[in-house]
Amino acid sequence: MVEEELSVWALVANASLLVQLVMLTLVLASIVSWVLIFQRGQIFRLAKSASEKFEDRFWSGMDLNQLYRETSSSPDANSGMEQIFRAGFKEFTRLRQQQGVDRDALMEGTQRAMRVAMSREIDRLEMHLPFLATVGSTSPYIGLFGTVWGIMNSFRGLAQLQQATIATVAPGISEALIATAMGLFAAIPAVIAYNRYSARTDHMANAFQTFAEEFFSILHRKVHTQAS
């Protein structure tokens, strides 16, 4: 009988309404976190693969005008480097066709367009990461709140008994501790995923920055070579 009362489902079913709401909140947070973890993992894998493919094409010696036409006709939304290249080369071409634009203004406008595109790509990679950080930081406290509330109810019930035993105390304490366990269960994967994806975002941001600087140097040499 005691084992039946101490089963997880029985403890959850017998918990107070507030503790059940805390548990439900943690379960929903955990489910959403796992969905985002798998979704972000897929996005990062696609982004890395697409950027590597574009970088190979970029450094293959292909003419930049041809590369721009090909990427414009069949753009790859997963490739951040391609988006930076297209934004920079489009602005570079547009400014070169205008009369009275000097070389400094041309290169400044090109660099600005690449910065905007890079910022947009980084924002895309960082999407939903704040939610994982929030779940990781608040879930233990939410679970602890449910635990404290459950223990308060347990001691309130014990005050009405003439004699308290382990058998009478155990169900209430176990019920309360489930909330803490669920909070940790929701928080730990979210924290690990947030740290991992933040590191991968920083790594890709550095790769974008390096590519943008190298591409800018190529355009800079092209402008000054033609001018001389």
TATATA-V585653 format. One line per field, one symbol per residue. burial: + if it has 9 or more other ideal C-beta (glycine too) atoms within 8 Angstrom, else -. A space follows every 10 residues. Layout:
burial=???
//
This chain:
burial=----++---+ ++--+---++ -++-+++-++ -+++-++-++ +-++-+++++ +-+++-++-- ------++-- +---++-+++ ++++++++++ +++-+----- ----+++-++ ++++++++-+ ++--+---+- +++-++++++ ++++++++++ +-++--++-- -------+++ ++++++++++ ++++++++++ +-++--++-+ +--++-+++- ++--++-+++ --++----
//
